[in-house]
């Protein structure tokens, strides 16, 4: 077989047979088929990142503005420390069980901490009312999570124009 490829054809110099085996793919065509799509993809990604494309949701300036607003709102969060609240739990067996809870409430939207200081008795009342309705079994296990969520829900209703974002229970003692 190698003898046939090296022997010249009748009327030719042997280069025509080698050129037909490559089927017309030159280096220029191969370069265009590989490099051109890579350049187009790279340019599209660059335009996407630079927010030059009118379609798609990859880089909306409005999303960046919303993130900036969230950062600004996070800087206006105030932490209100609430003194200890003591309540007796509903035991039902005639034995008295006491609970003592200390917490901090994170409030967003208030101007100063002084305006929130006047609402501490209201927060303590919410704590004591909920704790008095609870049983000792309600505070064990996942009951701590339910306690936190119920207090957070009641505080959000009480502080309606303001937003209570979190509650940090720093002490919870039962006796």
Number of C-alpha atoms within 10 A of each C-alpha: 5 6 7 8 12 13 11 14 13 7 6 10 11 14 12 11 14 11 11 10 9 9 8 9 11 9 9 8 11 11 10 11 11 10 11 12 11 12 11 11 11 12 12 14 13 13 13 18 13 10 16 11 16 9 10 9 11 11 15 15 10 9 12 11 11 11 11 12 12 11 11 11 12 13 11 14 19 20 17 19 16 19 14 17 18 19 20 20 23 17 16 8 6 7 9 11 14 17 19 17 20 18 20 16 20 16 22 19 15 15 11 11 13 10 9 16 12 10 14 15 12 13 22 19 12 16 25 21 13 16 25 16 13 18 15 17 10 15 17 11 9 9 14 14 12 13 19 14 14 14 19 18 12 16 23 17 13 16 15 10 11 14 17 23 15 18 18 14 15 11 10 15 10 14 10
